[in-house]
Structures are given as structure tokens and as C-alpha cells.
């Protein structure tokens, strides 16, 4: 496409799609979310951006409050645009900067919609998601609203036509826009009872910066959803911190397999699926194209909680579910057994909470546990590379058994009994 066509089409975009932005005019009643929205000033915003779902803060096991959400970006212009930085502000252009993502961090935090491909730029018509998470020290530090400041440029520098049209200095290299103002949802986070029994439970793919769940964006029911935003895969290790002892292809040799799964609250059962066989360990069906949308959750149970939210349990052993749709359960009641059905490569309990009864077409919400004992933490390398995904374990000389590798257990801040918070990723806990 030649430069003349570029200029003509850009001019049309500018004339027809100028968006209102932040300026200095105030509403007379003083009640317009920080008094920064102007109805007089226009700003060219070639990247349009919005928040996928309002963030809900949750207290983590580090005693800090975690705020996790996504920023959707779309290129509404005829040029390629590169995202140089993103700042999260405390509700006002001059507000406190709560989070800054710049340079290589943009690539780490942003991916193209519909893929897991990292990016820091968008070509025309392309869209991406930026995955944001930050903490504040205390509950009173949680902001009421968030505002986003994005700095962008055209790779190679802003074209002369843009600087002329926008009356920018000739040497200006980027454009800054404010937008995507959102109110923080300070809802009461639901308190779970224990979902499992005993010790050695590892929080896998948990809050708030692991990729597997936090970045599981699905287009379901005509909307983008991350139902697994705060999901946890609960996997058990034994007293020697091993995931299995014996041939790992035999599910009974896994420490957590066949463990009781408990109702986290008094609740009503709204969905039960119990028709799928266990999967073979170390093979993730979705990666080899051997699973359907109907099968992905495996055998599962959905509970309607007293606050109108829903708890979702997945991957249960076939034939182990003890409840039926319509049943009322009490907190601590056994509802099934931990298995390996659905899209899973090792026995575990997938548990998350959501706003509707749709396991995939719903926004994931945080939860906390009324009590657990925080024992320690492990690392991605130790758990996945050494403990889980190393398929070459050793044979014990005395017993002749195939022995899984022990994961590393490290000290953790605030060990001991925790109440009403969420154990963070790769923490190891004991339930009462």
C-alpha cells in the first residue's frame, strides 16, 4: 500500500472516529469520577482500550491485597502501533502510580487475543490482552477506581502526517492516552471451608501471575471470559514431597488420587457430570487434539453458594460423585473423589469460583479459606521440571519401586495458621 493511500485512510479515521478524552473541564456537581472527563476536548486514540471485567481485590497469604485483571487493547487505525508502556493510576491522571509496565515487560504481560503469542504491538484490526496484577499493603490502600495511561508509537517513529495533523513537536516520538477508567469491586469475597483433607497440598497454577489459569481466555457465549482467573489445581505430595511412588502410569500410585473432595460450603448442587474415563498421566488431551469442549472439564460438580456465586470442581474419578443435581450439601460433606478426567495430565482437583453456573462462560472471582496451615513453598522448576514432568524417575534399590523426584520445599513468609486469605501460587498447605 503506497503512502498516499495510507494518508487518505488515516485522515478518514481521524475525522470519523475521534474519541473524547481527559481534559481540564469539571462538571458543576463535582461527582464525575475525579472531575477529569471533558466534553470539549478530543484526543486521537488509535489504540482503544477497556477493562475486561472489574477487578476484585483479595487478601493473599503474603498478607497483601492482590488486584488482578485484564486490559483489552484494539488497533483502530491504519498504522502498526507499538505499546511502549502502561501505567495503572489511582483513579486520576495525576493520581498515584500503582503499577508500571514498560519496555520488555510489555511483551511479557501482553498476548494477542485468541492465542498465547506474546506481543508488544498491534497491526491494524488486531487486538490483545494485557494481564495486570499488583498489590497494596493494606485494605484501606485499595483504590476506589483505576485509570490507565498508555504510551504508544509507530515502529520507526511517528509519521510526519500524524505529527502535523495533531500539531505535535517534530521531535515527539510517542503519543500518550488516558482511558479505561474502572471502579474496583470491593465485594465480600466468599470464604471456603476446606475442599480437601490433610497435608501436602500444593497450590498449582494459582494466584496471581501463573499463566495456565490467569491467561485462559475463552470466547464463550459471545463474550471473552476468564472463568479460571483465580482457579487452583490442588496436587498432593507425600511426606517425602513426592507426587507418586510406583509406576506413574498407574493412577493409584499418585499421592492425591482417590482423596476425598469436600463441599466448601452449605450449598445446592446445580450440575453433575459423571461419564468420562480417567486420562493417561503426562498427556494433556488438549495439546494432542484428543478432547472436545464437552469433555474438557471431565467429571465435575457445580455448587450454588449462599451468596449467589458458584463453586466448580473438576476432574473427579468416574463413578465417585456422591451427589445429584438438586441435592443440598453441608460444608465438609464428601461430594466425590480426586481423579484425572477431562483436560488433565496428572491427578488433581481443579477448583474455582465464578459468577454464573457456566464453567467456561463466566468471570472467575477470588475466594479465601477460613483456615489452613501454610507449610512452605516450592518453585516452578522444582515442581514442574523435577517433580511432575520428569518422566525418568529413579528405581529404589531396596523396594524396586519407581520413585518420583521429591520437590524442593522452601521457607515462606508468614508460616503457620492462616484465616480468611488465599494461599498464593506454589504454596504448600495443610487443611484441618
C-alpha positions in Angstrom: 0.0 0.0 0.0 1.5 3.3 -1.0 1.9 6.3 1.3 -0.8 8.4 -0.3 -3.5 5.7 0.4 -2.2 5.5 4.0 -2.6 9.2 4.4 -6.1 9.4 2.9 -7.4 6.5 5.0 -5.8 7.8 8.2 -7.4 11.2 7.6 -10.8 9.5 7.3 -10.2 7.6 10.5 -9.2 10.8 12.3 -12.3 12.7 11.1 -14.8 10.0 11.6 -13.6 8.3 14.8 -12.2 11.0 17.1 -12.8 9.9 20.7 -13.4 12.0 23.8 -10.6 12.0 26.2 -9.5 13.5 29.5 -9.2 17.3 29.9 -9.4 20.1 32.4 -13.2 20.7 32.4 -15.1 19.9 35.5 -18.8 19.0 36.0 -20.6 21.5 38.1 -21.8 18.9 40.5 -18.3 17.6 41.1 -19.4 14.0 41.0 -17.9 12.7 37.8 -15.3 10.1 38.9 -12.4 12.5 39.7 -13.7 15.5 37.6 -11.4 14.8 34.7 -13.8 13.8 31.9 -14.2 16.6 29.4 -17.0 17.1 26.9 -15.0 19.6 24.9 -11.5 18.2 24.2 -10.8 15.5 21.6 -7.8 13.2 21.6 -6.7 10.8 18.9 -6.7 7.3 20.4 -5.5 4.8 17.8 -5.4 2.1 20.4 -8.8 1.8 22.1 -8.7 0.0 25.4 -11.1 -1.2 28.1 -11.1 -3.4 31.2 -12.3 -7.0 30.5 -14.0 -7.3 34.0 -13.9 -5.1 37.1 -11.1 -6.2 39.4 -12.0 -7.7 42.8 -9.2 -7.4 45.5 -8.3 -10.5 47.6 -6.0 -10.9 50.6 -3.2 -13.3 49.8 -1.1 -15.5 52.1 1.6 -12.8 51.9 -0.8 -10.5 53.9 -1.1 -8.2 50.9 -4.2 -7.4 48.8 -3.9 -8.6 45.3 -5.7 -6.9 42.4 -5.7 -8.9 39.2 -7.5 -8.1 35.9 -7.0 -7.6 32.2 -6.8 -4.7 29.8 -8.2 -5.2 26.3 -6.4 -3.3 23.5 -7.5 -2.9 19.9 -5.8 -1.2 17.0 -8.5 1.0 15.4 -6.1 2.7 13.0 -4.3 2.0 9.7 -0.7 2.1 11.2 1.0 -0.5 13.2 1.3 0.6 16.8 3.8 -0.4 19.5 2.9 -0.2 23.2 5.8 1.4 25.0 4.4 1.5 28.5 1.3 1.1 30.6 0.7 2.7 33.9 -2.2 2.0 36.3 -3.2 5.1 38.2 -5.3 5.6 41.3 -8.3 7.0 39.5 -6.9 10.3 38.1 -4.3 11.4 35.6 -2.4 12.9 38.4 -3.1 10.0 40.8 -0.6 7.7 42.4 1.0 5.2 40.0 0.2 1.8 41.3 1.8 -0.3 38.5 4.2 0.4 35.6 4.8 -1.9 32.8 7.5 -0.7 30.3 10.0 -1.9 27.7 10.4 -5.7 27.7 7.7 -6.1 30.4 5.0 -5.2 27.9 5.9 -8.3 25.8 5.8 -10.4 29.0 2.4 -9.2 30.0 0.6 -8.9 26.6 -0.7 -11.5 24.2 -2.8 -11.5 21.1 -6.4 -12.4 21.6 -7.1 -15.9 20.6 -3.5 -17.0 21.1 -0.8 -17.3 23.7 1.5 -15.4 21.4 3.3 -12.6 23.4 3.4 -9.2 21.7 4.1 -5.5 22.3 2.5 -4.3 19.1 -0.7 -4.5 17.2 -1.2 -4.3 13.4 -4.5 -2.8 12.0 -7.6 -4.6 13.3 -5.6 -6.7 15.7 -6.4 -7.0 19.4 -4.6 -8.1 22.5 -4.9 -8.5 26.3 -2.6 -7.2 28.9 -2.6 -9.2 32.1 -2.2 -6.9 35.1 -1.7 -7.7 38.7 -0.4 -5.7 41.6 -0.6 -5.5 45.4 -1.4 -2.9 48.1 -0.2 -3.3 51.6 -3.5 -2.8 53.5 -7.2 -2.9 52.9 -7.5 0.8 53.3 -5.0 1.3 50.4 -7.3 -0.4 47.9 -8.2 2.3 45.4 -11.8 3.1 44.6 -11.2 3.5 40.8 -8.3 2.8 38.4 -7.3 4.8 35.4 -4.8 3.6 32.7 -2.1 5.6 30.9 -0.8 4.1 27.7 2.2 5.4 25.8 2.4 4.2 22.1 4.3 4.9 19.0 4.6 3.8 15.4 7.6 1.5 15.0 10.4 3.6 13.4 8.9 6.8 14.7 5.7 8.8 14.3 5.0 9.6 10.6 5.1 13.3 9.7 1.4 13.2 8.8 0.5 12.3 12.4 2.7 14.9 14.0 1.4 17.6 11.6 -2.3 16.6 12.0 -2.0 16.5 15.8 0.2 19.6 15.9 2.9 17.8 17.8 6.5 18.9 18.1 8.6 17.5 15.2 10.8 15.5 17.5 7.9 13.9 19.5 8.3 10.2 19.4 5.1 8.9 21.0 1.5 9.5 22.0 0.1 9.2 25.5 -3.6 8.4 26.1 -5.6 8.0 29.3 -8.7 5.8 29.5 -10.3 2.5 30.7 -11.4 4.0 34.0 -13.0 1.3 36.1 -14.4 1.1 39.6 -12.7 -1.5 41.8 -15.4 -4.0 43.0 -14.9 -4.3 46.8 -17.4 -7.2 47.1 -17.2 -9.5 50.0 -15.0 -12.4 48.9 -16.6 -15.8 49.7 -15.0 -17.8 52.5 -14.4 -21.5 51.7 -14.2 -24.3 54.1 -11.5 -27.0 53.3 -12.0 -28.7 49.9 -9.7 -31.5 50.8 -8.3 -33.3 53.9 -4.8 -33.4 55.4 -1.4 -32.1 54.5 0.9 -31.9 51.4 -1.5 -29.9 49.1 0.3 -27.8 46.6 -1.3 -24.7 45.1 -0.6 -25.2 41.4 -1.3 -22.6 38.7 -2.7 -20.3 41.4 -2.9 -16.6 42.1 -1.8 -14.3 40.6 0.8 -14.4 37.9 0.9 -18.0 36.7 0.0 -18.3 33.1 -2.1 -21.5 32.9 -5.3 -20.2 34.6 -4.9 -16.5 34.7 -4.5 -16.3 30.9 -7.1 -18.9 30.0 -9.2 -16.5 27.8 -12.1 -18.1 26.0 -14.7 -16.7 23.7 -17.9 -18.3 25.1 -21.5 -17.2 24.6 -20.4 -14.2 22.5 -18.1 -12.7 25.1 -14.5 -13.1 26.3 -14.3 -14.8 29.7 -11.6 -15.9 32.1 -13.6 -18.2 34.4 -10.3 -19.6 35.8 -8.8 -16.2 36.8 -8.4 -17.4 40.5 -8.5 -21.2 39.9 -6.2 -23.6 41.8 -5.1 -27.0 40.7 -4.6 -28.9 44.0 -2.0 -31.6 43.8 -0.8 -33.6 46.7 2.8 -34.7 47.7 3.6 -37.3 50.4 5.7 -36.8 53.5 8.9 -37.1 51.3 7.4 -34.4 49.0 6.9 -36.9 46.1 3.9 -36.8 43.8 3.9 -40.5 43.2 5.6 -43.7 44.4 5.4 -46.6 41.8 4.7 -46.6 38.1 3.3 -43.1 37.4 1.1 -44.6 34.6 -0.9 -46.3 37.4 -3.1 -43.6 38.8 -3.4 -45.2 42.3 0.3 -44.6 42.7 -0.2 -40.8 42.8 -0.4 -39.4 46.3 -3.6 -37.3 45.7 -5.6 -39.8 43.6 -8.8 -41.1 45.2 -8.7 -38.5 48.0 -12.0 -37.2 49.3 -13.3 -34.0 47.8 -15.4 -31.9 50.2 -18.1 -29.3 49.8 -16.6 -25.9 50.7 -19.9 -24.5 52.0 -23.5 -25.4 52.6 -24.8 -25.2 49.1 -27.2 -26.7 46.4 -25.9 -28.9 43.7 -26.8 -27.4 40.3 -24.7 -29.6 37.9 -23.3 -33.1 38.0 -21.4 -34.7 35.1 -20.1 -38.2 35.7 -19.5 -40.1 32.4 -15.8 -39.7 31.4 -12.9 -42.1 32.0 -9.6 -41.2 33.6 -6.9 -39.9 31.4 -3.4 -41.3 31.0 -0.9 -39.3 33.1 1.6 -37.0 31.4 -0.5 -36.5 28.3 -2.6 -33.3 28.2 -5.5 -34.1 25.8 -5.9 -30.6 24.5 -2.3 -30.4 23.4 -2.7 -33.6 21.2 -6.2 -32.7 19.9 -8.0 -35.5 21.7 -10.7 -33.7 23.6 -14.0 -31.9 22.9 -15.5 -28.8 24.6 -17.9 -31.1 26.4 -15.1 -33.3 27.8 -12.7 -30.6 28.9 -14.0 -30.3 32.5 -14.2 -34.1 32.9 -16.4 -35.4 35.7 -17.4 -32.3 37.6 -19.8 -30.8 40.2 -21.0 -27.2 40.4 -22.4 -25.9 43.7 -24.7 -22.8 44.1 -23.3 -20.9 47.1 -25.4 -18.9 49.5 -24.1 -15.6 48.1 -25.3 -16.3 44.6 -21.9 -17.4 43.3 -20.9 -20.9 42.1 -18.1 -23.3 43.1 -16.7 -25.5 40.4 -14.9 -28.9 41.0 -13.3 -30.7 38.1 -11.5 -33.9 37.1 -13.3 -36.3 39.6 -12.9 -40.1 39.4 -15.6 -41.7 37.3 -18.4 -43.2 39.4 -17.1 -41.4 42.6 -19.6 -38.5 42.7 -21.9 -38.9 45.7 -24.4 -36.1 44.9 -27.1 -35.4 42.4 -28.4 -32.2 40.8 -30.9 -30.5 43.2 -29.3 -32.0 46.3 -28.4 -29.8 49.3 -25.0 -30.4 50.8 -23.4 -29.3 54.0 -19.9 -27.9 54.4 -17.4 -30.7 54.7 -19.6 -33.3 53.1 -17.8 -35.7 50.7 -19.1 -35.0 47.1 -16.6 -37.1 45.1 -13.0 -38.3 44.7 -10.0 -36.6 43.2 -9.3 -38.0 39.8 -7.8 -37.4 36.4 -10.7 -36.9 34.0 -11.0 -34.2 31.4 -8.2 -31.9 30.2 -5.6 -33.0 32.7 -2.2 -34.7 32.6 -1.9 -35.6 36.3 -4.4 -36.3 39.1 -5.6 -33.1 40.8 -8.6 -31.2 41.9 -9.4 -28.1 39.8 -11.4 -25.7 42.0 -12.6 -22.2 41.2 -15.4 -19.8 42.0 -17.5 -17.9 39.3 -20.3 -15.5 38.9 -22.6 -17.9 37.0 -23.1 -21.6 36.7 -21.3 -21.7 33.4 -17.9 -23.3 34.0 -16.3 -21.6 31.0 -18.6 -18.7 30.1 -18.3 -16.8 33.4 -16.0 -14.4 35.1 -13.8 -16.0 37.7 -13.8 -14.5 41.2 -11.5 -14.7 44.1 -12.1 -16.7 47.2 -10.4 -17.2 50.6 -10.2 -20.1 53.0 -11.4 -19.9 56.6 -8.4 -21.8 57.8 -5.3 -23.6 56.6 -1.7 -24.2 57.8 0.9 -22.7 55.5 3.8 -25.1 55.5 6.2 -23.7 52.8 6.5 -23.1 49.1 8.1 -24.7 46.1 9.3 -23.4 42.7 8.1 -23.8 39.1 11.4 -25.6 38.2 11.2 -27.9 41.2 7.6 -28.8 40.9 7.1 -29.0 37.1 10.5 -29.8 35.7 11.7 -32.1 38.5 8.7 -33.4 40.3 5.9 -33.6 37.7 7.2 -33.5 34.1 10.4 -35.6 34.6 9.3 -38.9 33.2 12.6 -40.6 34.1 12.3 -41.1 37.9 14.7 -43.5 39.6 14.1 -47.0 40.9 14.5 -47.6 44.7 17.2 -50.2 45.2 15.6 -51.7 48.3 12.0 -51.9 47.2 12.3 -52.0 43.4 9.6 -49.3 43.1 9.8 -46.4 40.7 10.1 -43.3 42.8 9.1 -39.8 41.8 11.5 -37.0 42.4 11.0 -35.0 45.6 10.1 -31.4 45.1 12.0 -28.7 46.9 10.3 -27.1 49.9 11.5 -23.6 50.8 10.7 -21.3 53.8 7.8 -19.0 53.3 6.8 -15.7 54.9 4.0 -15.9 57.5 4.1 -19.7 58.0 1.5 -21.4 60.3 -2.2 -21.0 60.6 -3.9 -18.6 58.2 -7.5 -17.4 58.3 -9.6 -15.8 55.6 -6.9 -15.4 52.9 -5.9 -17.1 49.7 -2.8 -19.2 49.5 -0.6 -18.0 46.6 0.9 -19.9 43.8 3.1 -22.9 44.7 2.4 -22.7 48.4 2.1 -25.9 50.3 -0.7 -26.2 52.8 -2.4 -28.4 55.3 -6.2 -28.4 55.8 -7.7 -29.2 59.2 
